[in-house]
Amino acid sequence: MLKSISRLEICLKEIINKNSDMITSEAIKIIINQKRGFFNDINDLANIIKSIKEAILTFESNKVTLIDYYFALAYLGLLISKISKDNYMIFRQYIIKIFNKHFILYDFDKYLLIYYIHFRYKGMKLDI
């Protein structure tokens, strides 16, 4: 849904500029026409939610292992660390709080050892 909104940016602006009576809310018109970065924010949020959705699908798999959890959590942690501190401060703090709450369930030395000796880890940097 968020990606759909992002793809409609040009259409929405054209509707407002040519048929302004179709959208009656002045607040919506201001957001679409004047708020810089609205569609960028939507796109950023869509990417974050997509990654969370993919992690959840991984967790729900019949073949999920502890390593899958760690890789998904590491990837989500990387994504969260890239969220802008300036533009999304409250959202970023909230996501970090939720992430830490879930990560603490798997933060045991034995689990971490399994993660580090797993053949898929090999000390590599996760890159998006």
A tleap script that builds the chain and sets N, CA, C and O, in Angstrom:
source leaprc.protein.ff14SB
mol = sequence {
  NMET LEU LYS SER ILE SER ARG LEU GLU ILE
  CYS LEU LYS GLU ILE ILE ASN LYS ASN SER
  ASP MET ILE THR SER GLU ALA ILE LYS ILE
  ILE ILE ASN GLN LYS ARG GLY PHE PHE ASN
  ASP ILE ASN ASP LEU ALA ASN ILE ILE LYS
  SER ILE LYS GLU ALA ILE LEU THR PHE GLU
  SER ASN LYS VAL THR LEU ILE ASP TYR TYR
  PHE ALA LEU ALA TYR LEU GLY LEU LEU ILE
  SER LYS ILE SER LYS ASP ASN TYR MET ILE
  PHE ARG GLN TYR ILE ILE LYS ILE PHE ASN
  LYS HIE PHE ILE LEU TYR ASP PHE ASP LYS
  TYR LEU LEU ILE TYR TYR ILE HIE PHE ARG
  TYR LYS GLY MET LYS LEU ASP CILE
}
set mol.1.N position { 0.818 -1.171 0.000 }
set mol.1.CA position { 0.000 0.000 0.000 }
set mol.1.C position { 0.876 1.254 0.000 }
set mol.1.O position { 0.593 2.204 -0.729 }
set mol.2.N position { 1.923 1.264 0.801 }
set mol.2.CA position { 2.801 2.431 0.857 }
set mol.2.C position { 3.510 2.656 -0.475 }
set mol.2.O position { 3.656 3.796 -0.917 }
set mol.3.N position { 3.945 1.586 -1.108 }
set mol.3.CA position { 4.591 1.710 -2.422 }
set mol.3.C position { 3.605 2.262 -3.443 }
set mol.3.O position { 3.993 3.035 -4.319 }
set mol.4.N position { 2.339 1.879 -3.344 }
set mol.4.CA position { 1.314 2.398 -4.254 }
set mol.4.C position { 1.162 3.906 -4.088 }
set mol.4.O position { 1.047 4.632 -5.075 }
set mol.5.N position { 1.160 4.372 -2.858 }
set mol.5.CA position { 1.059 5.807 -2.604 }
set mol.5.C position { 2.263 6.524 -3.207 }
set mol.5.O position { 2.129 7.581 -3.823 }
set mol.6.N position { 3.423 5.939 -3.023 }
set mol.6.CA position { 4.645 6.528 -3.553 }
set mol.6.C position { 4.601 6.630 -5.077 }
set mol.6.O position { 5.010 7.637 -5.655 }
set mol.7.N position { 4.098 5.572 -5.719 }
set mol.7.CA position { 4.006 5.572 -7.187 }
set mol.7.C position { 2.978 6.565 -7.707 }
set mol.7.O position { 3.046 6.964 -8.869 }
set mol.8.N position { 2.034 6.969 -6.877 }
set mol.8.CA position { 0.969 7.884 -7.299 }
set mol.8.C position { 1.318 9.362 -7.126 }
set mol.8.O position { 0.465 10.224 -7.337 }
set mol.9.N position { 2.535 9.658 -6.753 }
set mol.9.CA position { 2.914 11.048 -6.483 }
set mol.9.C position { 2.553 11.980 -7.639 }
set mol.9.O position { 1.891 12.995 -7.422 }
set mol.10.N position { 2.967 11.664 -8.836 }
set mol.10.CA position { 2.715 12.531 -9.995 }
set mol.10.C position { 1.224 12.667 -10.256 }
set mol.10.O position { 0.732 13.763 -10.526 }
set mol.11.N position { 0.499 11.543 -10.175 }
set mol.11.CA position { -0.946 11.571 -10.413 }
set mol.11.C position { -1.668 12.430 -9.379 }
set mol.11.O position { -2.544 13.220 -9.729 }
set mol.12.N position { -1.308 12.281 -8.125 }
set mol.12.CA position { -1.963 13.057 -7.075 }
set mol.12.C position { -1.705 14.555 -7.238 }
set mol.12.O position { -2.605 15.373 -7.051 }
set mol.13.N position { -0.478 14.898 -7.583 }
set mol.13.CA position { -0.159 16.311 -7.793 }
set mol.13.C position { -0.928 16.864 -8.995 }
set mol.13.O position { -1.414 17.995 -8.966 }
set mol.14.N position { -1.027 16.073 -10.023 }
set mol.14.CA position { -1.765 16.516 -11.211 }
set mol.14.C position { -3.252 16.686 -10.904 }
set mol.14.O position { -3.873 17.647 -11.358 }
set mol.15.N position { -3.822 15.765 -10.140 }
set mol.15.CA position { -5.235 15.888 -9.758 }
set mol.15.C position { -5.463 17.173 -8.970 }
set mol.15.O position { -6.430 17.894 -9.217 }
set mol.16.N position { -4.581 17.454 -8.030 }
set mol.16.CA position { -4.739 18.655 -7.212 }
set mol.16.C position { -4.593 19.915 -8.060 }
set mol.16.O position { -5.328 20.885 -7.873 }
set mol.17.N position { -3.649 19.898 -8.986 }
set mol.17.CA position { -3.405 21.096 -9.790 }
set mol.17.C position { -4.465 21.319 -10.870 }
set mol.17.O position { -4.779 22.465 -11.193 }
set mol.18.N position { -5.018 20.247 -11.430 }
set mol.18.CA position { -5.971 20.393 -12.537 }
set mol.18.C position { -7.428 20.224 -12.113 }
set mol.18.O position { -8.317 20.847 -12.692 }
set mol.19.N position { -7.674 19.395 -11.118 }
set mol.19.CA position { -9.041 19.126 -10.639 }
set mol.19.C position { -9.068 19.200 -9.117 }
set mol.19.O position { -9.344 18.205 -8.448 }
set mol.20.N position { -8.790 20.351 -8.587 }
set mol.20.CA position { -8.634 20.479 -7.137 }
set mol.20.C position { -9.908 20.163 -6.355 }
set mol.20.O position { -9.843 19.907 -5.152 }
set mol.21.N position { -11.062 20.177 -7.019 }
set mol.21.CA position { -12.305 19.870 -6.316 }
set mol.21.C position { -12.470 18.379 -6.036 }
set mol.21.O position { -13.328 17.999 -5.239 }
set mol.22.N position { -11.659 17.520 -6.680 }
set mol.22.CA position { -11.746 16.071 -6.445 }
set mol.22.C position { -11.259 15.690 -5.049 }
set mol.22.O position { -11.779 14.760 -4.433 }
set mol.23.N position { -10.264 16.414 -4.562 }
set mol.23.CA position { -9.756 16.184 -3.207 }
set mol.23.C position { -10.208 17.381 -2.372 }
set mol.23.O position { -9.781 18.513 -2.599 }
set mol.24.N position { -11.066 17.109 -1.420 }
set mol.24.CA position { -11.690 18.195 -0.662 }
set mol.24.C position { -10.893 18.627 0.564 }
set mol.24.O position { -11.065 19.750 1.038 }
set mol.25.N position { -10.050 17.785 1.074 }
set mol.25.CA position { -9.302 18.098 2.285 }
set mol.25.C position { -8.118 19.017 1.969 }
set mol.25.O position { -7.222 18.664 1.201 }
set mol.26.N position { -8.141 20.192 2.575 }
set mol.26.CA position { -7.037 21.140 2.376 }
set mol.26.C position { -5.731 20.590 2.962 }
set mol.26.O position { -4.651 20.825 2.421 }
set mol.27.N position { -5.844 19.863 4.063 }
set mol.27.CA position { -4.644 19.287 4.690 }
set mol.27.C position { -3.951 18.314 3.735 }
set mol.27.O position { -2.725 18.314 3.631 }
set mol.28.N position { -4.726 17.492 3.046 }
set mol.28.CA position { -4.162 16.535 2.078 }
set mol.28.C position { -3.502 17.291 0.939 }
set mol.28.O position { -2.409 16.929 0.504 }
set mol.29.N position { -4.150 18.331 0.454 }
set mol.29.CA position { -3.580 19.128 -0.639 }
set mol.29.C position { -2.241 19.737 -0.236 }
set mol.29.O position { -1.291 19.739 -1.019 }
set mol.30.N position { -2.173 20.247 0.976 }
set mol.30.CA position { -0.927 20.843 1.457 }
set mol.30.C position { 0.171 19.795 1.562 }
set mol.30.O position { 1.308 20.034 1.157 }
set mol.31.N position { -0.172 18.640 2.106 }
set mol.31.CA position { 0.823 17.566 2.256 }
set mol.31.C position { 1.364 17.142 0.895 }
set mol.31.O position { 2.575 16.997 0.725 }
set mol.32.N position { 0.480 16.945 -0.063 }
set mol.32.CA position { 0.906 16.453 -1.377 }
set mol.32.C position { 1.676 17.521 -2.150 }
set mol.32.O position { 2.685 17.208 -2.781 }
set mol.33.N position { 1.229 18.757 -2.115 }
set mol.33.CA position { 1.852 19.809 -2.917 }
set mol.33.C position { 3.022 20.511 -2.250 }
set mol.33.O position { 3.974 20.892 -2.932 }
set mol.34.N position { 2.980 20.691 -0.952 }
set mol.34.CA position { 3.958 21.570 -0.327 }
set mol.34.C position { 4.918 20.895 0.630 }
set mol.34.O position { 6.036 21.377 0.813 }
set mol.35.N position { 4.521 19.804 1.241 }
set mol.35.CA position { 5.407 19.180 2.236 }
set mol.35.C position { 6.529 18.446 1.513 }
set mol.35.O position { 6.320 17.417 0.871 }
set mol.36.N position { 7.689 18.992 1.637 }
set mol.36.CA position { 8.848 18.374 0.995 }
set mol.36.C position { 9.172 17.062 1.681 }
set mol.36.O position { 9.179 16.978 2.910 }
set mol.37.N position { 9.432 16.068 0.907 }
set mol.37.CA position { 9.857 14.799 1.452 }
set mol.37.C position { 8.747 13.845 1.841 }
set mol.37.O position { 9.039 12.738 2.294 }
set mol.38.N position { 7.491 14.221 1.684 }
set mol.38.CA position { 6.405 13.323 2.076 }
set mol.38.C position { 6.514 11.987 1.351 }
set mol.38.O position { 6.427 10.930 1.975 }
set mol.39.N position { 6.700 12.032 0.050 }
set mol.39.CA position { 6.765 10.790 -0.716 }
set mol.39.C position { 8.066 10.033 -0.451 }
set mol.39.O position { 8.100 8.806 -0.540 }
set mol.40.N position { 9.131 10.757 -0.128 }
set mol.40.CA position { 10.372 10.088 0.285 }
set mol.40.C position { 10.173 9.365 1.612 }
set mol.40.O position { 10.657 8.249 1.802 }
set mol.41.N position { 9.452 10.019 2.536 }
set mol.41.CA position { 9.155 9.391 3.824 }
set mol.41.C position { 8.339 8.114 3.632 }
set mol.41.O position { 8.599 7.097 4.275 }
set mol.42.N position { 7.355 8.181 2.746 }
set mol.42.CA position { 6.522 7.011 2.466 }
set mol.42.C position { 7.383 5.880 1.907 }
set mol.42.O position { 7.232 4.722 2.296 }
set mol.43.N position { 8.273 6.222 1.004 }
set mol.43.CA position { 9.149 5.213 0.398 }
set mol.43.C position { 10.087 4.594 1.430 }
set mol.43.O position { 10.279 3.378 1.438 }
set mol.44.N position { 10.671 5.415 2.299 }
set mol.44.CA position { 11.553 4.907 3.361 }
set mol.44.C position { 10.793 3.969 4.300 }
set mol.44.O position { 11.278 2.892 4.646 }
set mol.45.N position { 9.612 4.389 4.699 }
set mol.45.CA position { 8.792 3.570 5.593 }
set mol.45.C position { 8.420 2.244 4.929 }
set mol.45.O position { 8.423 1.201 5.582 }
set mol.46.N position { 8.102 2.280 3.642 }
set mol.46.CA position { 7.753 1.062 2.904 }
set mol.46.C position { 8.927 0.081 2.894 }
set mol.46.O position { 8.725 -1.124 3.040 }
set mol.47.N position { 10.138 0.580 2.726 }
set mol.47.CA position { 11.319 -0.296 2.719 }
set mol.47.C position { 11.554 -0.936 4.084 }
set mol.47.O position { 11.906 -2.112 4.168 }
set mol.48.N position { 11.363 -0.177 5.130 }
set mol.48.CA position { 11.537 -0.716 6.486 }
set mol.48.C position { 10.479 -1.784 6.770 }
set mol.48.O position { 10.796 -2.862 7.273 }
set mol.49.N position { 9.243 -1.481 6.450 }
set mol.49.CA position { 8.154 -2.432 6.706 }
set mol.49.C position { 8.324 -3.690 5.861 }
set mol.49.O position { 8.028 -4.792 6.323 }
set mol.50.N position { 8.798 -3.533 4.631 }
set mol.50.CA position { 9.051 -4.700 3.767 }
set mol.50.C position { 10.072 -5.635 4.420 }
set mol.50.O position { 9.892 -6.853 4.426 }
set mol.51.N position { 11.131 -5.064 4.963 }
set mol.51.CA position { 12.162 -5.881 5.612 }
set mol.51.C position { 11.623 -6.573 6.857 }
set mol.51.O position { 11.958 -7.727 7.122 }
set mol.52.N position { 10.798 -5.879 7.615 }
set mol.52.CA position { 10.181 -6.488 8.800 }
set mol.52.C position { 9.263 -7.622 8.376 }
set mol.52.O position { 9.252 -8.683 9.001 }
set mol.53.N position { 8.492 -7.403 7.317 }
set mol.53.CA position { 7.595 -8.438 6.804 }
set mol.53.C position { 8.384 -9.675 6.364 }
set mol.53.O position { 7.986 -10.805 6.650 }
set mol.54.N position { 9.499 -9.456 5.669 }
set mol.54.CA position { 10.333 -10.579 5.226 }
set mol.54.C position { 10.908 -11.345 6.417 }
set mol.54.O position { 10.994 -12.573 6.388 }
set mol.55.N position { 11.299 -10.624 7.453 }
set mol.55.CA position { 11.817 -11.284 8.663 }
set mol.55.C position { 10.731 -12.120 9.314 }
set mol.55.O position { 10.989 -13.245 9.741 }
set mol.56.N position { 9.524 -11.587 9.397 }
set mol.56.CA position { 8.407 -12.332 9.997 }
set mol.56.C position { 8.116 -13.587 9.186 }
set mol.56.O position { 7.870 -14.651 9.755 }
set mol.57.N position { 8.142 -13.471 7.866 }
set mol.57.CA position { 7.920 -14.653 7.020 }
set mol.57.C position { 9.004 -15.705 7.246 }
set mol.57.O position { 8.728 -16.904 7.242 }
set mol.58.N position { 10.231 -15.248 7.442 }
set mol.58.CA position { 11.320 -16.176 7.754 }
set mol.58.C position { 11.046 -16.889 9.074 }
set mol.58.O position { 11.234 -18.101 9.182 }
set mol.59.N position { 10.601 -16.131 10.080 }
set mol.59.CA position { 10.338 -16.696 11.398 }
set mol.59.C position { 9.195 -17.700 11.377 }
set mol.59.O position { 9.163 -18.621 12.194 }
set mol.60.N position { 8.255 -17.528 10.447 }
set mol.60.CA position { 7.091 -18.411 10.386 }
set mol.60.C position { 7.335 -19.668 9.555 }
set mol.60.O position { 6.466 -20.537 9.478 }
set mol.61.N position { 8.486 -19.769 8.945 }
set mol.61.CA position { 8.801 -20.912 8.096 }
set mol.61.C position { 8.896 -22.201 8.914 }
set mol.61.O position { 9.259 -22.177 10.091 }
set mol.62.N position { 8.570 -23.307 8.284 }
set mol.62.CA position { 8.688 -24.614 8.933 }
set mol.62.C position { 10.145 -25.026 9.131 }
set mol.62.O position { 10.447 -25.861 9.984 }
set mol.63.N position { 11.036 -24.450 8.352 }
set mol.63.CA position { 12.439 -24.847 8.397 }
set mol.63.C position { 13.330 -23.814 9.081 }
set mol.63.O position { 14.548 -23.838 8.905 }
set mol.64.N position { 12.739 -22.910 9.858 }
set mol.64.CA position { 13.504 -21.851 10.493 }
set mol.64.C position { 14.438 -22.427 11.551 }
set mol.64.O position { 14.092 -23.359 12.276 }
set mol.65.N position { 15.633 -21.843 11.617 }
set mol.65.CA position { 16.614 -22.241 12.631 }
set mol.65.C position { 16.983 -21.009 13.452 }
set mol.65.O position { 16.609 -19.884 13.120 }
set mol.66.N position { 17.711 -21.244 14.506 }
set mol.66.CA position { 18.179 -20.146 15.338 }
set mol.66.C position { 19.058 -19.191 14.529 }
set mol.66.O position { 19.023 -17.978 14.736 }
set mol.67.N position { 19.833 -19.738 13.621 }
set mol.67.CA position { 20.692 -18.917 12.773 }
set mol.67.C position { 19.850 -17.980 11.912 }
set mol.67.O position { 20.216 -16.822 11.709 }
set mol.68.N position { 18.725 -18.479 11.407 }
set mol.68.CA position { 17.830 -17.628 10.606 }
set mol.68.C position { 17.351 -16.431 11.426 }
set mol.68.O position { 17.260 -15.316 10.912 }
set mol.69.N position { 17.048 -16.666 12.700 }
set mol.69.CA position { 16.643 -15.576 13.577 }
set mol.69.C position { 17.763 -14.540 13.698 }
set mol.69.O position { 17.524 -13.338 13.578 }
set mol.70.N position { 18.983 -15.019 13.937 }
set mol.70.CA position { 20.096 -14.095 14.103 }
set mol.70.C position { 20.366 -13.298 12.836 }
set mol.70.O position { 20.593 -12.089 12.900 }
set mol.71.N position { 20.345 -13.961 11.692 }
set mol.71.CA position { 20.573 -13.228 10.446 }
set mol.71.C position { 19.471 -12.199 10.207 }
set mol.71.O position { 19.760 -11.079 9.787 }
set mol.72.N position { 18.220 -12.558 10.466 }
set mol.72.CA position { 17.109 -11.616 10.289 }
set mol.72.C position { 17.239 -10.456 11.274 }
set mol.72.O position { 17.027 -9.301 10.906 }
set mol.73.N position { 17.585 -10.759 12.515 }
set mol.73.CA position { 17.754 -9.696 13.507 }
set mol.73.C position { 18.938 -8.793 13.163 }
set mol.73.O position { 18.866 -7.576 13.334 }
set mol.74.N position { 20.018 -9.387 12.682 }
set mol.74.CA position { 21.184 -8.587 12.287 }
set mol.74.C position { 20.830 -7.668 11.122 }
set mol.74.O position { 21.220 -6.501 11.103 }
set mol.75.N position { 20.100 -8.193 10.165 }
set mol.75.CA position { 19.685 -7.395 9.008 }
set mol.75.C position { 18.747 -6.266 9.439 }
set mol.75.O position { 18.896 -5.129 8.992 }
set mol.76.N position { 17.794 -6.578 10.298 }
set mol.76.CA position { 16.885 -5.532 10.798 }
set mol.76.C position { 17.646 -4.485 11.606 }
set mol.76.O position { 17.372 -3.289 11.505 }
set mol.77.N position { 18.592 -4.941 12.397 }
set mol.77.CA position { 19.414 -3.995 13.165 }
set mol.77.C position { 20.175 -3.056 12.248 }
set mol.77.O position { 20.289 -1.863 12.531 }
set mol.78.N position { 20.695 -3.586 11.156 }
set mol.78.CA position { 21.398 -2.760 10.183 }
set mol.78.C position { 20.452 -1.739 9.559 }
set mol.78.O position { 20.804 -0.568 9.417 }
set mol.79.N position { 19.261 -2.179 9.191 }
set mol.79.CA position { 18.275 -1.253 8.623 }
set mol.79.C position { 17.895 -0.166 9.618 }
set mol.79.O position { 17.805 1.011 9.265 }
set mol.80.N position { 17.677 -0.565 10.840 }
set mol.80.CA position { 17.286 0.400 11.878 }
set mol.80.C position { 18.395 1.422 12.095 }
set mol.80.O position { 18.123 2.606 12.291 }
set mol.81.N position { 19.635 0.969 12.060 }
set mol.81.CA position { 20.747 1.897 12.271 }
set mol.81.C position { 20.850 2.927 11.152 }
set mol.81.O position { 21.428 3.997 11.344 }
set mol.82.N position { 20.296 2.611 9.987 }
set mol.82.CA position { 20.343 3.539 8.859 }
set mol.82.C position { 19.158 4.508 8.815 }
set mol.82.O position { 19.114 5.397 7.964 }
set mol.83.N position { 18.205 4.339 9.723 }
set mol.83.CA position { 17.067 5.272 9.771 }
set mol.83.C position { 17.585 6.625 10.242 }
set mol.83.O position { 18.314 6.714 11.230 }
set mol.84.N position { 17.208 7.654 9.540 }
set mol.84.CA position { 17.672 9.013 9.841 }
set mol.84.C position { 17.315 9.434 11.268 }
set mol.84.O position { 16.159 9.345 11.683 }
set mol.85.N position { 18.317 9.888 12.001 }
set mol.85.CA position { 18.090 10.379 13.360 }
set mol.85.C position { 17.377 11.726 13.338 }
set mol.85.O position { 16.651 12.066 14.273 }
set mol.86.N position { 17.582 12.478 12.286 }
set mol.86.CA position { 16.988 13.813 12.201 }
set mol.86.C position { 15.534 13.762 11.738 }
set mol.86.O position { 14.670 14.400 12.339 }
set mol.87.N position { 15.264 13.013 10.680 }
set mol.87.CA position { 13.929 13.008 10.084 }
set mol.87.C position { 12.930 12.111 10.803 }
set mol.87.O position { 11.732 12.393 10.806 }
set mol.88.N position { 13.416 11.033 11.411 }
set mol.88.CA position { 12.513 10.040 11.997 }
set mol.88.C position { 12.879 9.733 13.441 }
set mol.88.O position { 12.855 8.571 13.845 }
set mol.89.N position { 13.209 10.730 14.211 }
set mol.89.CA position { 13.724 10.521 15.563 }
set mol.89.C position { 12.778 9.682 16.428 }
set mol.89.O position { 13.212 8.701 17.033 }
set mol.90.N position { 11.509 10.044 16.497 }
set mol.90.CA position { 10.560 9.332 17.357 }
set mol.90.C position { 10.329 7.916 16.831 }
set mol.90.O position { 10.327 6.957 17.603 }
set mol.91.N position { 10.135 7.785 15.521 }
set mol.91.CA position { 9.936 6.465 14.919 }
set mol.91.C position { 11.159 5.583 15.154 }
set mol.91.O position { 11.024 4.407 15.494 }
set mol.92.N position { 12.348 6.148 14.973 }
set mol.92.CA position { 13.601 5.401 15.158 }
set mol.92.C position { 13.738 4.921 16.603 }
set mol.92.O position { 14.100 3.769 16.842 }
set mol.93.N position { 13.451 5.796 17.565 }
set mol.93.CA position { 13.536 5.408 18.974 }
set mol.93.C position { 12.552 4.285 19.293 }
set mol.93.O position { 12.881 3.355 20.030 }
set mol.94.N position { 11.359 4.375 18.741 }
set mol.94.CA position { 10.343 3.351 18.975 }
set mol.94.C position { 10.785 2.008 18.391 }
set mol.94.O position { 10.667 0.973 19.048 }
set mol.95.N position { 11.289 2.027 17.165 }
set mol.95.CA position { 11.748 0.794 16.514 }
set mol.95.C position { 12.911 0.175 17.284 }
set mol.95.O position { 12.961 -1.043 17.452 }
set mol.96.N position { 13.837 0.994 17.749 }
set mol.96.CA position { 14.979 0.491 18.524 }
set mol.96.C position { 14.492 -0.165 19.812 }
set mol.96.O position { 14.992 -1.221 20.199 }
set mol.97.N position { 13.525 0.452 20.474 }
set mol.97.CA position { 12.968 -0.107 21.714 }
set mol.97.C position { 12.345 -1.477 21.454 }
set mol.97.O position { 12.587 -2.422 22.206 }
set mol.98.N position { 11.553 -1.587 20.404 }
set mol.98.CA position { 10.916 -2.866 20.049 }
set mol.98.C position { 11.967 -3.902 19.659 }
set mol.98.O position { 11.888 -5.056 20.079 }
set mol.99.N position { 12.951 -3.491 18.855 }
set mol.99.CA position { 14.016 -4.402 18.430 }
set mol.99.C position { 14.759 -4.949 19.648 }
set mol.99.O position { 14.969 -6.157 19.755 }
set mol.100.N position { 15.155 -4.072 20.559 }
set mol.100.CA position { 15.899 -4.504 21.752 }
set mol.100.C position { 15.081 -5.457 22.611 }
set mol.100.O position { 15.618 -6.405 23.185 }
set mol.101.N position { 13.789 -5.204 22.696 }
set mol.101.CA position { 12.898 -6.083 23.469 }
set mol.101.C position { 12.914 -7.505 22.901 }
set mol.101.O position { 12.920 -8.477 23.656 }
set mol.102.N position { 12.920 -7.620 21.588 }
set mol.102.CA position { 12.917 -8.944 20.964 }
set mol.102.C position { 14.313 -9.560 20.924 }
set mol.102.O position { 14.463 -10.774 21.064 }
set mol.103.N position { 15.331 -8.725 20.735 }
set mol.103.CA position { 16.685 -9.261 20.665 }
set mol.103.C position { 17.135 -9.862 21.986 }
set mol.103.O position { 17.872 -10.848 22.000 }
set mol.104.N position { 16.703 -9.283 23.089 }
set mol.104.CA position { 17.126 -9.765 24.409 }
set mol.104.C position { 16.714 -11.224 24.635 }
set mol.104.O position { 17.332 -11.925 25.437 }
set mol.105.N position { 15.675 -11.683 23.932 }
set mol.105.CA position { 15.242 -13.083 24.042 }
set mol.105.C position { 16.286 -14.053 23.495 }
set mol.105.O position { 16.301 -15.229 23.861 }
set mol.106.N position { 17.160 -13.554 22.616 }
set mol.106.CA position { 18.158 -14.417 21.973 }
set mol.106.C position { 19.580 -14.011 22.332 }
set mol.106.O position { 20.528 -14.498 21.716 }
set mol.107.N position { 19.750 -13.151 23.292 }
set mol.107.CA position { 21.059 -12.629 23.645 }
set mol.107.C position { 21.719 -13.486 24.729 }
set mol.107.O position { 21.887 -13.056 25.870 }
set mol.108.N position { 22.082 -14.697 24.342 }
set mol.108.CA position { 22.779 -15.615 25.242 }
set mol.108.C position { 24.088 -16.021 24.584 }
set mol.108.O position { 24.159 -16.178 23.365 }
set mol.109.N position { 25.117 -16.189 25.396 }
set mol.109.CA position { 26.437 -16.504 24.855 }
set mol.109.C position { 26.430 -17.760 23.992 }
set mol.109.O position { 27.088 -17.793 22.952 }
set mol.110.N position { 25.705 -18.785 24.399 }
set mol.110.CA position { 25.677 -20.031 23.622 }
set mol.110.C position { 25.038 -19.793 22.252 }
set mol.110.O position { 25.505 -20.324 21.244 }
set mol.111.N position { 23.983 -19.004 22.221 }
set mol.111.CA position { 23.335 -18.688 20.953 }
set mol.111.C position { 24.266 -17.878 20.056 }
set mol.111.O position { 24.355 -18.119 18.852 }
set mol.112.N position { 24.961 -16.909 20.664 }
set mol.112.CA position { 25.889 -16.094 19.881 }
set mol.112.C position { 27.034 -16.934 19.328 }
set mol.112.O position { 27.475 -16.712 18.200 }
set mol.113.N position { 27.516 -17.889 20.104 }
set mol.113.CA position { 28.572 -18.772 19.632 }
set mol.113.C position { 28.103 -19.554 18.403 }
set mol.113.O position { 28.840 -19.679 17.425 }
set mol.114.N position { 26.893 -20.072 18.455 }
set mol.114.CA position { 26.339 -20.807 17.310 }
set mol.114.C position { 26.296 -19.899 16.086 }
set mol.114.O position { 26.621 -20.322 14.977 }
set mol.115.N position { 25.900 -18.671 16.292 }
set mol.115.CA position { 25.828 -17.706 15.196 }
set mol.115.C position { 27.210 -17.479 14.594 }
set mol.115.O position { 27.366 -17.527 13.374 }
set mol.116.N position { 28.205 -17.235 15.424 }
set mol.116.CA position { 29.541 -16.898 14.929 }
set mol.116.C position { 30.261 -18.060 14.272 }
set mol.116.O position { 31.113 -17.844 13.411 }
set mol.117.N position { 29.940 -19.281 14.654 }
set mol.117.CA position { 30.626 -20.414 14.015 }
set mol.117.C position { 29.830 -20.979 12.835 }
set mol.117.O position { 30.277 -21.920 12.181 }
set mol.118.N position { 28.683 -20.423 12.569 }
set mol.118.CA position { 27.870 -20.918 11.457 }
set mol.118.C position { 28.541 -20.575 10.125 }
set mol.118.O position { 29.134 -19.506 9.978 }
set mol.119.N position { 28.445 -21.483 9.164 }
set mol.119.CA position { 29.126 -21.315 7.878 }
set mol.119.C position { 28.641 -20.091 7.095 }
set mol.119.O position { 29.379 -19.583 6.251 }
set mol.120.N position { 27.429 -19.606 7.350 }
set mol.120.CA position { 26.932 -18.444 6.611 }
set mol.120.C position { 27.456 -17.129 7.167 }
set mol.120.O position { 27.350 -16.102 6.497 }
set mol.121.N position { 28.019 -17.130 8.369 }
set mol.121.CA position { 28.490 -15.884 8.970 }
set mol.121.C position { 29.840 -15.467 8.392 }
set mol.121.O position { 29.924 -14.467 7.679 }
set mol.122.N position { 30.859 -16.195 8.681 }
set mol.122.CA position { 32.218 -15.989 8.195 }
set mol.122.C position { 32.725 -14.552 8.339 }
set mol.122.O position { 33.541 -14.102 7.536 }
set mol.123.N position { 32.249 -13.836 9.350 }
set mol.123.CA position { 32.750 -12.492 9.617 }
set mol.123.C position { 32.383 -11.464 8.564 }
set mol.123.O position { 32.938 -10.366 8.547 }
set mol.124.N position { 31.458 -11.810 7.689 }
set mol.124.CA position { 31.138 -10.888 6.597 }
set mol.124.C position { 30.297 -9.709 7.084 }
set mol.124.O position { 29.573 -9.799 8.075 }
set mol.125.N position { 30.417 -8.619 6.363 }
set mol.125.CA position { 29.594 -7.443 6.644 }
set mol.125.C position { 28.276 -7.613 5.909 }
set mol.125.O position { 28.259 -7.976 4.733 }
set mol.126.N position { 27.182 -7.356 6.593 }
set mol.126.CA position { 25.889 -7.359 5.919 }
set mol.126.C position { 25.773 -6.071 5.133 }
set mol.126.O position { 26.000 -4.989 5.672 }
set mol.127.N position { 25.428 -6.176 3.884 }
set mol.127.CA position { 25.310 -4.996 3.038 }
set mol.127.C position { 23.949 -4.986 2.373 }
set mol.127.O position { 23.489 -6.002 1.852 }
set mol.128.N position { 23.314 -3.832 2.396 }
set mol.128.CA position { 21.984 -3.701 1.796 }
set mol.128.C position { 22.117 -3.269 0.359 }
set mol.128.O position { 21.111 -3.100 -0.331 }
savepdb mol mol.pdb
quit
